[in-house]
Every structure is written in structure tokens, then in C-alpha cells.
Amino acid sequence: MNKQPGELSPISDGLHPARRKLAEALRAVFGTLPVSVRKYAASQGLTASNVTRYLKGDVLPPETFIADLLHEAGGRPEAAAELNELYRAAQDAQPRGWGNATRLRREVAEATRRAQSAQQLLAAAADQLAVAQARISDLERECEILRGHRRRVPRAAVHHYWDVFQRSCLADQRMPAEYVAAIDQATDWIVEQFDVPDSAEPFQARVKILIPVGAGKTAYATGTVAKAIDSGYRLVLVLSPPFNAFRTQLQSRLSDVLGGPGVLWLTGDHHDYRKVSAGFELLRPSHDIASLLVVKRTATILRRLVKDIADVPGRQELPALILDTDGGDLPEGSVTDRLIEDLLRLLPRAQHVRFADTRPAARRTAHEALISIPA
């Protein structure tokens, strides 16, 4: 026979309304069982005093108690949903004493898990976007070629500097052959975006390279410069992060490979660009010597370059490459951003390549070809 409510101690008059509703609902379910509090407690491995406290509302029961009680009573799913709602309300009624912190910790853990999953999906979407944007850029350039607006730079007939770089990479197994092949393929794509050095109508390609930390930015930069020189570019300006240590390291790595009689270095391991007008006087579109500079991406240095290049005779016909290895996006309209644009205006045959972090929010300018380098 079902028990009568009177068999249980009455609920305290001062109990919070939310806790009272939960206690009354639990009593209603317990009242359908044909056992006493003591026998039910024994069957569940509990003490009778704890079961009494749960049913009086003095102590918030664990969720397992509610689930087991519903199971023993053959509760319907809607009854479980109602009890769970009452249970959450009771938790919120007395945060400090009713285990609300435990529930909040679980919710925070679940929110963290969802956030991590969302970040993974976002990273995957960013990779897919980079691939799609690169494909769009390819198609746009194919359309320009079909319309007769420009010609692609073909693979150089003589690729002396690329061969030097490739041998350096493979020497003593310093780099795996597969990695060098990946650089070869990527730099081919990059240089193919460039205008032909002697084209009738100059075209400035803008290429953005998304590359993760540790993927070998310097190797990709060196390969790009080597192929640009082999293709006929006669001025190469490499921008480094604005710190002497970074500039010196980049200068050293590049000059180790790109040296010899066909290259004139206007900067060195221990000196950034100041004023080398004598070197600029050798710049000629048809000259066999390529002039190279590695400079910090700072307003002071770029102002000097803008001033000196403005005085170079025949600069409008000079095939040039401006390669920015800093990695971070410049604020649009900043002094440094404007100075780089000034250089591009002074050198209408200059191609602009920049390395960037693999952040989805990184700014991409209009008509900028995009390639994503895998980690």
C-alpha cells in the first residue's frame, strides 16, 4: 500500500520556495513506492537520515538519487524533465549551500569543450578559405592572361640562383628532399603571379603568403628571391621585422646563398641601409647585376629608400621585388604602410610579396593572390 504524506516529517515553513517545490515533487514520487524510508534507503545503499533530509528539502540530493528514485517509481520522461527543472531552480536558489558551483563547473567545462571544437572548425574553415581564395586569384589571373592584359612569368630558362639555393638546402641532408620540393612548387606559383619584367604594360602583382610559425619562412623567402633574380628582376628589397637581430639573421641567411658576381649587396650583416646612391647608380633594367637589400620595416629606413629611389634614373622600367617577411599586418593608412605604397608607386614594375600569420582575420587587400603554406 502506498504511504501517506504524514509518514514523512513536515517540510520546514522557512524553506525557500524553489527548494520546497523540489522536496514536494520528490515526496510525490517517493509516495508511489510501497516501501518505507528505511527500507528504500537500505535498498539503495543510503542511510535513512540522508533520504529523510532529501525529502524534507534540508539537503540537495545528488542527481543520481533523483534518477534512481524515478527509475524505481517507473517515472515517465516528462516527469524526469520536470524534476530536472525543479532541481536546477533549487540549485540557483542557494548557490553556496546547494552545489550550484558543481553545476557551474560542469557548464564551464562543457562551454570550454564547445569553444575548443569551434576553434578547430574555424581553423579548418580558414584553411578552406585560403585554398578557395588562392583558386579565385588563379582564375582571375587566368582571365587577365586570356584577355591579353598580361603574361605570366615562365619558369626561368636558366635558374642559377635557384640551383645554388637547392644544393645548399640538400647539402649534408640539411633539409629533406620532400621539403625542398614543396618550396620549389610554392615559389613557382608565387613567381608565376609576377609580371614579365619587360612587359609592354607594367602590372604589379600582390601576393600574400600565409605561413605558420616553424614552417620555414626564411627558406621560402630565399627561394622566392632566387627565382625572381633568375627571372630577370634586378632590384630586390627584403623587409625584416623591426629588430636588428632579425634583420642581421635574415641578411646572413640570404647572403650565404645569394652571393657571387651576379649580385650586388647594398646592405650587410652588420649594417642596415643608410644611403648607397653609388649602388643605385648601377641599377638598369637590362643590367646583369641584381641589387639586393635587407632592411628593417621601419619608417626611418623606408623614408631613406623612398628618397633615394626617387632619384634613380630609369626606375620606372626597373623590374623590382619588394618582399615583406615581417609577418604581421600593417594598420591600413599607417606611416609604414604609406611608405611601402610610395615605393610601389615609384617602381611601377615592382611586385609585392608579403608573409603573414595564419590568422583568419588577417587583412587581404583587393586583387591580392593568396597561398597557404602547410605546417
Steps between C-alpha positions, in 0.01 A plus 500: 500500500627850418620709789315806619678838503464506876758225537773751407603790721342827384694742283634803684290817463810712435623293208565692178205460257718339231638248747151433635370424149781253442442330837125473434564353155744244641250406773231452237722255309613325818139469611433263209751244634365221732798526740595703803780753508718254691446212255549724196822640647630148568419387143692796356800480733405825673427598857141565600598838646644615165188391310288687755707818456463475122124463523469784753703741289770545762771367270519509123514137381751389241367461149550124528246489785236665282578272204483186717178614665336559163621160378357318804171684455488429125496871429415636157746718299285808556518440876880485479508828302278670758714378790820609327356848452401517866844373595676778305271761655584367846871519421466862393297583813794450735826506305735457794339208674327308225774394262448769240877533466523137388241557230671820391834318474338240278345772286835681472671175402234437236527858372880462480464177306261666258732799461795272420287313248392832346865613477590180318212550259605864451859397425378242249270760342791747479708241316214432259453874450870544421481221242186650346649851490817369338289324238300819438824696460626242252180525298511881505853496364413241239221733384747789477733288290216387271394861452856586406556730798819329617731206462607262773865473589609161362743274682840660439701332224809540717434461869848549640407647838222249558750220431745651747225527761378145432849353534550693824175361642577141404866509602578254780123429521446837667143500367294200383458474123121504542518834684720654229256370236214670688695829499568456128130450424382790718761748372418402141140600567609825668731611218240404238281775645766761413493716192746420221795740564489654150121502447357783291245592770642470852296298746557488876421163654419490868546163666422409859658185646330352806767304684486350851781546751768237449420430134826659379417857400865585422533200267187599305619861486844399373350272235269779383788748472717247314230435239422872467865575418514207258186641331658839439413711805782740568410664832395291800399673821443263793325647805575337835331541840609830659778354719872490423535133600228390256640714218855376554392136508294538181781688325747226592274217381427670168856612426631147571301375200454810283855612458749506215578721203138541388376661824584836655413515869414854615467387863712267711492284811586796719361800316143584404424736213610859544580654164666305222439719199807356326339160507173633364684662211573149371133415477391452141212288367736312266791479742626151582553588864217485753512735800376358830415665831376360831361783713290533812136585436513836673389844391853645536661248262211505251509882480868483398421239236210699358718811474793319336297285260313810382836622360587175317506555121270264312335372817164476317641218284683321782361150578492486879380274781392629841480202736361566848594227750379676815190277534261748658243708315564874492211724606354640181610860456787476750826683422681177412210380284499831310878486445477150350228628267730792410769249401252312283399825328865591435564152361202419274664171401540391864329184624386495864519177700426485870504222756218503751389316810238230444234696682157491332452870574818601319427785256507410132513785252307504175646296212753338733594143409502268799694182571486299822814310605433182704662457839 
